[in-house]
Amino acid sequence: MNGVPGVPVEEHPSGGAQPPLGIDELLERVRRGLDRVTPEQAYGIAGSGGLLVDTRYAELRERDGLVPGALVVERNELEWRLDPQGSHRAPEATRHDLRIVVFCNEGYASSLAAASLRQLGLRYATDLIGGFQAWKAAGLPVEQAEQGA
């Protein structure tokens, strides 16, 4: 298998074996395939029937709060919960053409997560530029998380 599934392959100039791909290059390649959105755009997508998905771990949600209406799915469960064909899917994961905006704390892991969702056929999956911190800085709604939520 050449390259990383779902990531555009760039040919090595010598035509030989590909050198190892570092995380910075992988992130750059993944992001080229996403139509990443600003906090304001994500807010609009949620208001028009799209799904915001919070992949932050519990400690961050408890510390910083929640985006009202966002589906909380920690990163290690994401593909299982959002695959419309999956046996463990969330009730919100109804179809492959659903607009999904994944966010993490600062917008790095969510890019990789959105690329993974695209591999499952969720063609409108993307991520939030700057993550939850950018959402909060933009003054968009945040509610306090329940302890242990």
MODELLER restraints for C-alpha pairs under 7 A, 6 or more apart:
rsr = mdl.restraints
at = mdl.atoms
rsr.add(forms.Gaussian(group=physical.xy_distance, feature=features.Distance(at['CA:3:A'], at['CA:9:A']), mean=5.75, stdev=0.5))
rsr.add(forms.Gaussian(group=physical.xy_distance, feature=features.Distance(at['CA:6:A'], at['CA:115:A']), mean=6.87, stdev=0.5))
rsr.add(forms.Gaussian(group=physical.xy_distance, feature=features.Distance(at['CA:6:A'], at['CA:119:A']), mean=5.98, stdev=0.5))
rsr.add(forms.Gaussian(group=physical.xy_distance, feature=features.Distance(at['CA:7:A'], at['CA:29:A']), mean=6.36, stdev=0.5))
rsr.add(forms.Gaussian(group=physical.xy_distance, feature=features.Distance(at['CA:7:A'], at['CA:30:A']), mean=5.84, stdev=0.5))
rsr.add(forms.Gaussian(group=physical.xy_distance, feature=features.Distance(at['CA:8:A'], at['CA:29:A']), mean=6.63, stdev=0.5))
rsr.add(forms.Gaussian(group=physical.xy_distance, feature=features.Distance(at['CA:12:A'], at['CA:18:A']), mean=5.95, stdev=0.5))
rsr.add(forms.Gaussian(group=physical.xy_distance, feature=features.Distance(at['CA:27:A'], at['CA:112:A']), mean=6.91, stdev=0.5))
rsr.add(forms.Gaussian(group=physical.xy_distance, feature=features.Distance(at['CA:30:A'], at['CA:111:A']), mean=6.92, stdev=0.5))
rsr.add(forms.Gaussian(group=physical.xy_distance, feature=features.Distance(at['CA:30:A'], at['CA:112:A']), mean=6.72, stdev=0.5))
rsr.add(forms.Gaussian(group=physical.xy_distance, feature=features.Distance(at['CA:30:A'], at['CA:115:A']), mean=6.37, stdev=0.5))
rsr.add(forms.Gaussian(group=physical.xy_distance, feature=features.Distance(at['CA:31:A'], at['CA:111:A']), mean=6.43, stdev=0.5))
rsr.add(forms.Gaussian(group=physical.xy_distance, feature=features.Distance(at['CA:34:A'], at['CA:126:A']), mean=5.77, stdev=0.5))
rsr.add(forms.Gaussian(group=physical.xy_distance, feature=features.Distance(at['CA:35:A'], at['CA:126:A']), mean=6.21, stdev=0.5))
rsr.add(forms.Gaussian(group=physical.xy_distance, feature=features.Distance(at['CA:36:A'], at['CA:126:A']), mean=5.61, stdev=0.5))
rsr.add(forms.Gaussian(group=physical.xy_distance, feature=features.Distance(at['CA:36:A'], at['CA:127:A']), mean=5.32, stdev=0.5))
rsr.add(forms.Gaussian(group=physical.xy_distance, feature=features.Distance(at['CA:36:A'], at['CA:128:A']), mean=6.03, stdev=0.5))
rsr.add(forms.Gaussian(group=physical.xy_distance, feature=features.Distance(at['CA:36:A'], at['CA:129:A']), mean=6.19, stdev=0.5))
rsr.add(forms.Gaussian(group=physical.xy_distance, feature=features.Distance(at['CA:37:A'], at['CA:127:A']), mean=6.39, stdev=0.5))
rsr.add(forms.Gaussian(group=physical.xy_distance, feature=features.Distance(at['CA:37:A'], at['CA:128:A']), mean=5.16, stdev=0.5))
rsr.add(forms.Gaussian(group=physical.xy_distance, feature=features.Distance(at['CA:37:A'], at['CA:129:A']), mean=5.82, stdev=0.5))
rsr.add(forms.Gaussian(group=physical.xy_distance, feature=features.Distance(at['CA:38:A'], at['CA:128:A']), mean=5.90, stdev=0.5))
rsr.add(forms.Gaussian(group=physical.xy_distance, feature=features.Distance(at['CA:38:A'], at['CA:129:A']), mean=5.46, stdev=0.5))
rsr.add(forms.Gaussian(group=physical.xy_distance, feature=features.Distance(at['CA:39:A'], at['CA:128:A']), mean=6.43, stdev=0.5))
rsr.add(forms.Gaussian(group=physical.xy_distance, feature=features.Distance(at['CA:39:A'], at['CA:134:A']), mean=6.56, stdev=0.5))
rsr.add(forms.Gaussian(group=physical.xy_distance, feature=features.Distance(at['CA:39:A'], at['CA:135:A']), mean=5.01, stdev=0.5))
rsr.add(forms.Gaussian(group=physical.xy_distance, feature=features.Distance(at['CA:39:A'], at['CA:138:A']), mean=6.89, stdev=0.5))
rsr.add(forms.Gaussian(group=physical.xy_distance, feature=features.Distance(at['CA:42:A'], at['CA:101:A']), mean=6.68, stdev=0.5))
rsr.add(forms.Gaussian(group=physical.xy_distance, feature=features.Distance(at['CA:42:A'], at['CA:128:A']), mean=6.89, stdev=0.5))
rsr.add(forms.Gaussian(group=physical.xy_distance, feature=features.Distance(at['CA:46:A'], at['CA:52:A']), mean=6.30, stdev=0.5))
rsr.add(forms.Gaussian(group=physical.xy_distance, feature=features.Distance(at['CA:50:A'], at['CA:98:A']), mean=6.41, stdev=0.5))
rsr.add(forms.Gaussian(group=physical.xy_distance, feature=features.Distance(at['CA:50:A'], at['CA:99:A']), mean=4.70, stdev=0.5))
rsr.add(forms.Gaussian(group=physical.xy_distance, feature=features.Distance(at['CA:50:A'], at['CA:100:A']), mean=5.87, stdev=0.5))
rsr.add(forms.Gaussian(group=physical.xy_distance, feature=features.Distance(at['CA:51:A'], at['CA:70:A']), mean=6.90, stdev=0.5))
rsr.add(forms.Gaussian(group=physical.xy_distance, feature=features.Distance(at['CA:51:A'], at['CA:99:A']), mean=6.16, stdev=0.5))
rsr.add(forms.Gaussian(group=physical.xy_distance, feature=features.Distance(at['CA:51:A'], at['CA:100:A']), mean=4.82, stdev=0.5))
rsr.add(forms.Gaussian(group=physical.xy_distance, feature=features.Distance(at['CA:51:A'], at['CA:101:A']), mean=6.24, stdev=0.5))
rsr.add(forms.Gaussian(group=physical.xy_distance, feature=features.Distance(at['CA:52:A'], at['CA:70:A']), mean=4.78, stdev=0.5))
rsr.add(forms.Gaussian(group=physical.xy_distance, feature=features.Distance(at['CA:52:A'], at['CA:71:A']), mean=6.20, stdev=0.5))
rsr.add(forms.Gaussian(group=physical.xy_distance, feature=features.Distance(at['CA:52:A'], at['CA:100:A']), mean=5.95, stdev=0.5))
rsr.add(forms.Gaussian(group=physical.xy_distance, feature=features.Distance(at['CA:52:A'], at['CA:101:A']), mean=4.87, stdev=0.5))
rsr.add(forms.Gaussian(group=physical.xy_distance, feature=features.Distance(at['CA:52:A'], at['CA:102:A']), mean=5.97, stdev=0.5))
rsr.add(forms.Gaussian(group=physical.xy_distance, feature=features.Distance(at['CA:53:A'], at['CA:70:A']), mean=5.40, stdev=0.5))
rsr.add(forms.Gaussian(group=physical.xy_distance, feature=features.Distance(at['CA:53:A'], at['CA:71:A']), mean=4.78, stdev=0.5))
rsr.add(forms.Gaussian(group=physical.xy_distance, feature=features.Distance(at['CA:53:A'], at['CA:72:A']), mean=5.83, stdev=0.5))
rsr.add(forms.Gaussian(group=physical.xy_distance, feature=features.Distance(at['CA:53:A'], at['CA:73:A']), mean=6.64, stdev=0.5))
rsr.add(forms.Gaussian(group=physical.xy_distance, feature=features.Distance(at['CA:53:A'], at['CA:101:A']), mean=6.09, stdev=0.5))
rsr.add(forms.Gaussian(group=physical.xy_distance, feature=features.Distance(at['CA:53:A'], at['CA:102:A']), mean=4.68, stdev=0.5))
rsr.add(forms.Gaussian(group=physical.xy_distance, feature=features.Distance(at['CA:53:A'], at['CA:103:A']), mean=6.14, stdev=0.5))
rsr.add(forms.Gaussian(group=physical.xy_distance, feature=features.Distance(at['CA:54:A'], at['CA:70:A']), mean=6.25, stdev=0.5))
rsr.add(forms.Gaussian(group=physical.xy_distance, feature=features.Distance(at['CA:54:A'], at['CA:71:A']), mean=6.03, stdev=0.5))
rsr.add(forms.Gaussian(group=physical.xy_distance, feature=features.Distance(at['CA:54:A'], at['CA:72:A']), mean=4.75, stdev=0.5))
rsr.add(forms.Gaussian(group=physical.xy_distance, feature=features.Distance(at['CA:54:A'], at['CA:73:A']), mean=6.05, stdev=0.5))
rsr.add(forms.Gaussian(group=physical.xy_distance, feature=features.Distance(at['CA:54:A'], at['CA:102:A']), mean=6.17, stdev=0.5))
rsr.add(forms.Gaussian(group=physical.xy_distance, feature=features.Distance(at['CA:54:A'], at['CA:103:A']), mean=5.24, stdev=0.5))
rsr.add(forms.Gaussian(group=physical.xy_distance, feature=features.Distance(at['CA:54:A'], at['CA:104:A']), mean=6.13, stdev=0.5))
rsr.add(forms.Gaussian(group=physical.xy_distance, feature=features.Distance(at['CA:55:A'], at['CA:72:A']), mean=6.19, stdev=0.5))
rsr.add(forms.Gaussian(group=physical.xy_distance, feature=features.Distance(at['CA:55:A'], at['CA:73:A']), mean=5.22, stdev=0.5))
rsr.add(forms.Gaussian(group=physical.xy_distance, feature=features.Distance(at['CA:55:A'], at['CA:74:A']), mean=4.41, stdev=0.5))
rsr.add(forms.Gaussian(group=physical.xy_distance, feature=features.Distance(at['CA:55:A'], at['CA:75:A']), mean=5.11, stdev=0.5))
rsr.add(forms.Gaussian(group=physical.xy_distance, feature=features.Distance(at['CA:55:A'], at['CA:103:A']), mean=6.10, stdev=0.5))
rsr.add(forms.Gaussian(group=physical.xy_distance, feature=features.Distance(at['CA:55:A'], at['CA:104:A']), mean=5.22, stdev=0.5))
rsr.add(forms.Gaussian(group=physical.xy_distance, feature=features.Distance(at['CA:56:A'], at['CA:74:A']), mean=6.05, stdev=0.5))
rsr.add(forms.Gaussian(group=physical.xy_distance, feature=features.Distance(at['CA:56:A'], at['CA:104:A']), mean=5.04, stdev=0.5))
rsr.add(forms.Gaussian(group=physical.xy_distance, feature=features.Distance(at['CA:56:A'], at['CA:105:A']), mean=6.11, stdev=0.5))
rsr.add(forms.Gaussian(group=physical.xy_distance, feature=features.Distance(at['CA:57:A'], at['CA:74:A']), mean=6.01, stdev=0.5))
rsr.add(forms.Gaussian(group=physical.xy_distance, feature=features.Distance(at['CA:58:A'], at['CA:149:A']), mean=6.78, stdev=0.5))
rsr.add(forms.Gaussian(group=physical.xy_distance, feature=features.Distance(at['CA:61:A'], at['CA:145:A']), mean=6.30, stdev=0.5))
rsr.add(forms.Gaussian(group=physical.xy_distance, feature=features.Distance(at['CA:62:A'], at['CA:145:A']), mean=5.15, stdev=0.5))
rsr.add(forms.Gaussian(group=physical.xy_distance, feature=features.Distance(at['CA:62:A'], at['CA:146:A']), mean=6.87, stdev=0.5))
rsr.add(forms.Gaussian(group=physical.xy_distance, feature=features.Distance(at['CA:62:A'], at['CA:147:A']), mean=6.19, stdev=0.5))
rsr.add(forms.Gaussian(group=physical.xy_distance, feature=features.Distance(at['CA:65:A'], at['CA:142:A']), mean=6.02, stdev=0.5))
rsr.add(forms.Gaussian(group=physical.xy_distance, feature=features.Distance(at['CA:65:A'], at['CA:143:A']), mean=5.39, stdev=0.5))
rsr.add(forms.Gaussian(group=physical.xy_distance, feature=features.Distance(at['CA:65:A'], at['CA:144:A']), mean=4.44, stdev=0.5))
rsr.add(forms.Gaussian(group=physical.xy_distance, feature=features.Distance(at['CA:65:A'], at['CA:145:A']), mean=5.00, stdev=0.5))
rsr.add(forms.Gaussian(group=physical.xy_distance, feature=features.Distance(at['CA:66:A'], at['CA:142:A']), mean=5.39, stdev=0.5))
rsr.add(forms.Gaussian(group=physical.xy_distance, feature=features.Distance(at['CA:66:A'], at['CA:143:A']), mean=5.20, stdev=0.5))
rsr.add(forms.Gaussian(group=physical.xy_distance, feature=features.Distance(at['CA:66:A'], at['CA:144:A']), mean=6.17, stdev=0.5))
rsr.add(forms.Gaussian(group=physical.xy_distance, feature=features.Distance(at['CA:66:A'], at['CA:145:A']), mean=5.87, stdev=0.5))
rsr.add(forms.Gaussian(group=physical.xy_distance, feature=features.Distance(at['CA:67:A'], at['CA:141:A']), mean=6.33, stdev=0.5))
rsr.add(forms.Gaussian(group=physical.xy_distance, feature=features.Distance(at['CA:67:A'], at['CA:142:A']), mean=4.93, stdev=0.5))
rsr.add(forms.Gaussian(group=physical.xy_distance, feature=features.Distance(at['CA:67:A'], at['CA:143:A']), mean=6.41, stdev=0.5))
rsr.add(forms.Gaussian(group=physical.xy_distance, feature=features.Distance(at['CA:68:A'], at['CA:141:A']), mean=6.75, stdev=0.5))
rsr.add(forms.Gaussian(group=physical.xy_distance, feature=features.Distance(at['CA:68:A'], at['CA:142:A']), mean=6.29, stdev=0.5))
rsr.add(forms.Gaussian(group=physical.xy_distance, feature=features.Distance(at['CA:68:A'], at['CA:143:A']), mean=6.34, stdev=0.5))
rsr.add(forms.Gaussian(group=physical.xy_distance, feature=features.Distance(at['CA:79:A'], at['CA:117:A']), mean=6.38, stdev=0.5))
rsr.add(forms.Gaussian(group=physical.xy_distance, feature=features.Distance(at['CA:80:A'], at['CA:86:A']), mean=6.25, stdev=0.5))
rsr.add(forms.Gaussian(group=physical.xy_distance, feature=features.Distance(at['CA:80:A'], at['CA:88:A']), mean=5.73, stdev=0.5))
rsr.add(forms.Gaussian(group=physical.xy_distance, feature=features.Distance(at['CA:80:A'], at['CA:89:A']), mean=5.87, stdev=0.5))
rsr.add(forms.Gaussian(group=physical.xy_distance, feature=features.Distance(at['CA:81:A'], at['CA:88:A']), mean=5.66, stdev=0.5))
rsr.add(forms.Gaussian(group=physical.xy_distance, feature=features.Distance(at['CA:81:A'], at['CA:89:A']), mean=3.94, stdev=0.5))
rsr.add(forms.Gaussian(group=physical.xy_distance, feature=features.Distance(at['CA:81:A'], at['CA:90:A']), mean=4.98, stdev=0.5))
rsr.add(forms.Gaussian(group=physical.xy_distance, feature=features.Distance(at['CA:82:A'], at['CA:89:A']), mean=5.45, stdev=0.5))
rsr.add(forms.Gaussian(group=physical.xy_distance, feature=features.Distance(at['CA:82:A'], at['CA:90:A']), mean=6.21, stdev=0.5))
rsr.add(forms.Gaussian(group=physical.xy_distance, feature=features.Distance(at['CA:82:A'], at['CA:93:A']), mean=5.08, stdev=0.5))
rsr.add(forms.Gaussian(group=physical.xy_distance, feature=features.Distance(at['CA:83:A'], at['CA:89:A']), mean=5.90, stdev=0.5))
rsr.add(forms.Gaussian(group=physical.xy_distance, feature=features.Distance(at['CA:83:A'], at['CA:93:A']), mean=6.50, stdev=0.5))
rsr.add(forms.Gaussian(group=physical.xy_distance, feature=features.Distance(at['CA:83:A'], at['CA:120:A']), mean=6.71, stdev=0.5))
rsr.add(forms.Gaussian(group=physical.xy_distance, feature=features.Distance(at['CA:84:A'], at['CA:93:A']), mean=5.17, stdev=0.5))
rsr.add(forms.Gaussian(group=physical.xy_distance, feature=features.Distance(at['CA:84:A'], at['CA:94:A']), mean=5.29, stdev=0.5))
rsr.add(forms.Gaussian(group=physical.xy_distance, feature=features.Distance(at['CA:84:A'], at['CA:95:A']), mean=5.44, stdev=0.5))
rsr.add(forms.Gaussian(group=physical.xy_distance, feature=features.Distance(at['CA:84:A'], at['CA:96:A']), mean=6.53, stdev=0.5))
rsr.add(forms.Gaussian(group=physical.xy_distance, feature=features.Distance(at['CA:96:A'], at['CA:121:A']), mean=6.06, stdev=0.5))
rsr.add(forms.Gaussian(group=physical.xy_distance, feature=features.Distance(at['CA:96:A'], at['CA:122:A']), mean=4.68, stdev=0.5))
rsr.add(forms.Gaussian(group=physical.xy_distance, feature=features.Distance(at['CA:96:A'], at['CA:123:A']), mean=6.76, stdev=0.5))
rsr.add(forms.Gaussian(group=physical.xy_distance, feature=features.Distance(at['CA:97:A'], at['CA:122:A']), mean=6.20, stdev=0.5))
rsr.add(forms.Gaussian(group=physical.xy_distance, feature=features.Distance(at['CA:97:A'], at['CA:123:A']), mean=6.33, stdev=0.5))
rsr.add(forms.Gaussian(group=physical.xy_distance, feature=features.Distance(at['CA:97:A'], at['CA:124:A']), mean=6.22, stdev=0.5))
rsr.add(forms.Gaussian(group=physical.xy_distance, feature=features.Distance(at['CA:98:A'], at['CA:124:A']), mean=6.48, stdev=0.5))
rsr.add(forms.Gaussian(group=physical.xy_distance, feature=features.Distance(at['CA:99:A'], at['CA:124:A']), mean=5.07, stdev=0.5))
rsr.add(forms.Gaussian(group=physical.xy_distance, feature=features.Distance(at['CA:99:A'], at['CA:125:A']), mean=5.98, stdev=0.5))
rsr.add(forms.Gaussian(group=physical.xy_distance, feature=features.Distance(at['CA:100:A'], at['CA:124:A']), mean=6.29, stdev=0.5))
rsr.add(forms.Gaussian(group=physical.xy_distance, feature=features.Distance(at['CA:100:A'], at['CA:125:A']), mean=4.58, stdev=0.5))
rsr.add(forms.Gaussian(group=physical.xy_distance, feature=features.Distance(at['CA:100:A'], at['CA:126:A']), mean=6.24, stdev=0.5))
rsr.add(forms.Gaussian(group=physical.xy_distance, feature=features.Distance(at['CA:101:A'], at['CA:125:A']), mean=5.98, stdev=0.5))
rsr.add(forms.Gaussian(group=physical.xy_distance, feature=features.Distance(at['CA:101:A'], at['CA:126:A']), mean=5.07, stdev=0.5))
rsr.add(forms.Gaussian(group=physical.xy_distance, feature=features.Distance(at['CA:101:A'], at['CA:127:A']), mean=4.86, stdev=0.5))
rsr.add(forms.Gaussian(group=physical.xy_distance, feature=features.Distance(at['CA:101:A'], at['CA:128:A']), mean=6.30, stdev=0.5))
rsr.add(forms.Gaussian(group=physical.xy_distance, feature=features.Distance(at['CA:102:A'], at['CA:110:A']), mean=5.71, stdev=0.5))
rsr.add(forms.Gaussian(group=physical.xy_distance, feature=features.Distance(at['CA:102:A'], at['CA:114:A']), mean=6.34, stdev=0.5))
rsr.add(forms.Gaussian(group=physical.xy_distance, feature=features.Distance(at['CA:102:A'], at['CA:126:A']), mean=6.22, stdev=0.5))
rsr.add(forms.Gaussian(group=physical.xy_distance, feature=features.Distance(at['CA:102:A'], at['CA:127:A']), mean=4.60, stdev=0.5))
rsr.add(forms.Gaussian(group=physical.xy_distance, feature=features.Distance(at['CA:102:A'], at['CA:128:A']), mean=6.34, stdev=0.5))
rsr.add(forms.Gaussian(group=physical.xy_distance, feature=features.Distance(at['CA:103:A'], at['CA:110:A']), mean=5.18, stdev=0.5))
rsr.add(forms.Gaussian(group=physical.xy_distance, feature=features.Distance(at['CA:103:A'], at['CA:127:A']), mean=5.69, stdev=0.5))
rsr.add(forms.Gaussian(group=physical.xy_distance, feature=features.Distance(at['CA:103:A'], at['CA:128:A']), mean=5.36, stdev=0.5))
rsr.add(forms.Gaussian(group=physical.xy_distance, feature=features.Distance(at['CA:103:A'], at['CA:131:A']), mean=5.03, stdev=0.5))
rsr.add(forms.Gaussian(group=physical.xy_distance, feature=features.Distance(at['CA:103:A'], at['CA:132:A']), mean=6.36, stdev=0.5))
rsr.add(forms.Gaussian(group=physical.xy_distance, feature=features.Distance(at['CA:104:A'], at['CA:110:A']), mean=5.34, stdev=0.5))
rsr.add(forms.Gaussian(group=physical.xy_distance, feature=features.Distance(at['CA:104:A'], at['CA:131:A']), mean=5.17, stdev=0.5))
rsr.add(forms.Gaussian(group=physical.xy_distance, feature=features.Distance(at['CA:104:A'], at['CA:132:A']), mean=6.13, stdev=0.5))
rsr.add(forms.Gaussian(group=physical.xy_distance, feature=features.Distance(at['CA:105:A'], at['CA:131:A']), mean=4.96, stdev=0.5))
rsr.add(forms.Gaussian(group=physical.xy_distance, feature=features.Distance(at['CA:105:A'], at['CA:132:A']), mean=4.88, stdev=0.5))
rsr.add(forms.Gaussian(group=physical.xy_distance, feature=features.Distance(at['CA:105:A'], at['CA:133:A']), mean=5.99, stdev=0.5))
rsr.add(forms.Gaussian(group=physical.xy_distance, feature=features.Distance(at['CA:106:A'], at['CA:130:A']), mean=4.67, stdev=0.5))
rsr.add(forms.Gaussian(group=physical.xy_distance, feature=features.Distance(at['CA:106:A'], at['CA:131:A']), mean=4.16, stdev=0.5))
rsr.add(forms.Gaussian(group=physical.xy_distance, feature=features.Distance(at['CA:106:A'], at['CA:132:A']), mean=6.16, stdev=0.5))
rsr.add(forms.Gaussian(group=physical.xy_distance, feature=features.Distance(at['CA:106:A'], at['CA:133:A']), mean=5.85, stdev=0.5))
rsr.add(forms.Gaussian(group=physical.xy_distance, feature=features.Distance(at['CA:107:A'], at['CA:128:A']), mean=6.15, stdev=0.5))
rsr.add(forms.Gaussian(group=physical.xy_distance, feature=features.Distance(at['CA:107:A'], at['CA:129:A']), mean=5.43, stdev=0.5))
rsr.add(forms.Gaussian(group=physical.xy_distance, feature=features.Distance(at['CA:107:A'], at['CA:130:A']), mean=4.46, stdev=0.5))
rsr.add(forms.Gaussian(group=physical.xy_distance, feature=features.Distance(at['CA:107:A'], at['CA:131:A']), mean=4.10, stdev=0.5))
rsr.add(forms.Gaussian(group=physical.xy_distance, feature=features.Distance(at['CA:110:A'], at['CA:127:A']), mean=5.70, stdev=0.5))
rsr.add(forms.Gaussian(group=physical.xy_distance, feature=features.Distance(at['CA:111:A'], at['CA:127:A']), mean=5.62, stdev=0.5))
rsr.add(forms.Gaussian(group=physical.xy_distance, feature=features.Distance(at['CA:114:A'], at['CA:125:A']), mean=5.51, stdev=0.5))
rsr.add(forms.Gaussian(group=physical.xy_distance, feature=features.Distance(at['CA:114:A'], at['CA:126:A']), mean=5.02, stdev=0.5))
rsr.add(forms.Gaussian(group=physical.xy_distance, feature=features.Distance(at['CA:114:A'], at['CA:127:A']), mean=6.04, stdev=0.5))
rsr.add(forms.Gaussian(group=physical.xy_distance, feature=features.Distance(at['CA:117:A'], at['CA:125:A']), mean=6.40, stdev=0.5))
rsr.add(forms.Gaussian(group=physical.xy_distance, feature=features.Distance(at['CA:118:A'], at['CA:125:A']), mean=6.12, stdev=0.5))
rsr.add(forms.Gaussian(group=physical.xy_distance, feature=features.Distance(at['CA:136:A'], at['CA:142:A']), mean=6.88, stdev=0.5))
